[in-house]
Every structure is written in C-alpha cells, then in structure tokens.
Amino acid sequence: MKFSTKRYVDEHYRIFSTISEAEISSCIGYVESHVKENKKIFTCGNGGSASTASHYITDWSKMYSLSTGNKFRGMCLADNLGLITAFGNDVSYDDVFSGQLLAVADPGDLLVIVSGSGNSPNVIKAATTAKELGVDILTVVGFDGGKLKAYGDYSFHVPSYDMQICEDIHLSFGHLVMKSICNFDIE
C-alpha cells in the first residue's frame, strides 16, 4: 500500500487506542515509584530505541529536577560511546549494557529497556543481568513483545509491526512519564 500522511496518522491513533489506560498508568506509576524512592533509573536500547532511551533520561532528569528541586538519578546505558565500544571490542557486543549494570546497579533500581522487536541479544542479556542483581525492569516494546516482554515486571507494549509507529509511541510514553513525575497539566 502506498504511503499517505493520513494513513500514518490514523494508524498512530488506532494502535495507541488499543493500549489500555490501566497499562499506561501502571507503567508510569512504576517509574514514578522508583523516582520517589530516589532509586537509580537506567535506560537502554539499540538504534532508534537507544535515542529514545537517551531522550527519556534527558527529559526526566532535566524536567524533574527543574520542577521539583529534587535530584533525578538517571543514566542511559547507550550514551557512553567509550564504554559501549570497550565492552563491544574487549568482551562482546552482547555485554554493552549488562557490563555497565554490573558496575553501577543496586537492588531495587530500575532498568527501562526500549526495543522494537524485543529480541536483541544485548537487551536480553541486560534483562537477565538486571534480574540477577535484583534490579526492577520495565520493558517498552513493540511487535509481539519478543523475548524481552516476559522479563518485565511491567511492560508498555505497542502492538504494531511498524517500527516507526512503535518508536513514535515509545517516545510518547516517555513524555507521559515526564508529565506525571513533574505533575504537569496537559494543555
């Protein structure tokens, strides 16, 4: 089928409307509870999902600190090029996120993993490492959720096989979290 702006926008609405408000609220609340408990929040992902994971930390850290005056202890595991390439070259690309978690994560912290397919080996390894460390997990996934969805204590699932629709709605989820933790009204 030929692309059209209207179909793309309509598909956003259709897919977003299939996600229950209860699922959205519980996932937002899960992040919010970790923020309120002053736990560390880590994010990770590959490709566009890495950018989304970084965007989450940027928005949540800046806006939470500015709006509340409180610290936000967040870190995107996809942001440190030196660490990623060191683990990728010296250990394995599968360890680029799990290796970082081993160095800095504590029980009760939160790992938010963003993935379209939910099947990349490095995010699966991050999830297994997080479980071993007692780190809580929120998965933000698309497609059918892949293997990753099962690792989440909570999961924000976008049921679409269109990567761009998944990425757009994943980014919207980050903005919903930011509005909630900062107690912003939607205008």
Disulfide bonds with the S-S distance in Angstrom:
none
